[in-house]
Amino acid sequence: MSTDESRPSLRDLLRRFTASEAEIEARELQRESAESGSVLAGQCRRGQLVSVCGRLRTVVYTPRTNLPTLEADLYDGSDVVTLVWLGRRQIAGIEPGRQLTARGRMAVRDDRKVIYNPYYELEPPR
């Protein structure tokens, strides 16, 4: 009996049936990220010029006296990257649930991965 690599194994089928909704979403986001040619956020390191693709979980405007910021948490199934736009109150299309690709230099702030003023492309709604 030959094995067909395109057929899922019993282990894969059991994993699908027992996986939580969050695990299924994470795998789907990682697959979409790989298909887009982006690097998984979990593999990004400080100082790298990266392209990450994922879904915005939160978007928060932080009014600061010296420099207001718009911050959005981008989740790609492996890790979260905080996108920070300095001096912005809002950006059309930047809203929770929106899929996008962000490019920029990875930084780390308070043990969190951050890209300041990223170049971004909004993905069409699904």
N, C-alpha and C positions, 0 to 999 in steps of 0.2 A: 504494500500500500504506500503510495507516494504522498508527500505532504505538499499542500498548495500554500505558498507563502501569502497569497492574497486572502485566504480564509482565516478568520480569527480563531485563535486557539480557545480551548475550553476555559483556560485561565482568563483570557481577555473577555470572554462572554460573561463569566462570573464577576469580573471586576466592573463591567458596565452595569450589571444588575444591582450590585451592592454599593456602587459609588454614590456619594452624596451629590446634590445639585451643584455645590461649590466645586467639588472635584471635577465634575463633568465640564463645568464652565472653564475651569483652569486649563484642562487639557485642550479644549476647543480654542481658547485664546492662544495657547502655546503653538498649536498647529497653524493658526492663522498668522501668527508672528513669523514662524519659520517659512511659510509660503510667501510672505511679503519680502523676505530677505533681511529682515530685521534681526538684531541680536536680542536674546532673552535678557530681560532686566537683571535676572539673577546671576548672569555671567558678566555683566558690566562692571568695570573697575574705575576708580577715580582717575580722572585725567584723560580717559578714552574719548575719542570723537565717535558717537554712537547714533544709531537709528533704532528707535524702539517703537513697537506697535502694540496698541492695547485699547482698553476701554476706560474712560474717565469714571472714577468712582465718586469723587467729591470735587466740588469747585467752591473756593472760599475767597472772598475779598477781605483783605486785612488792611483797614485804614490805619496807617502809621503816620506820625507827625512828620518824620523826615522823608519817608518814601513808601507810598501805598503799594501793595502787591496783590496780584491775582494768583492764587495757587490752586493747582489741580492735581489730584492723585491719579496717575495712570497705572493700571494693573494689566499685566500681560500673562497672568497665569503662573509666573515664576516669582515675581517680586513687584514691589510698587516703586515707581519713580515719581517724585514730586516735580511738576513743571511750574516754574515761577516766572511770571511776567512782571518786571519791575515798572512801577509807575502806571499800571493799568487798573481800571476799575472793573471792566468787563470786556469780553471779546466775543463777537458774534459767533455762534456755533460751539463755543466752549461751555459745555453743560454736562451734568452727570448722565452717564449712559452712552455718551457719544464715542464712537470709535475713531481713533486718529493715529497717525504716525508722527513722531517727534524726533527731531535731529538736533544734536548739540554736544557740548562737552560735559561729561559726567563729573559732578562734584559730590561731596558728602558734607551734609550739615546736620549736626545733632544725630549722627549715626544713621541718617536717612539719605538715600540717593536722590540727587537733585540735578535738574538741568535748568539753568537760568536763561530766560529769553529764548526759548527754543524756536527753531523753524518748525512749522507743523503743517500737516495736510489732513484735512477732515475727510474721513471715509464716508461714502454714501450710507444713509440709514438702512438698516436691514429689517 
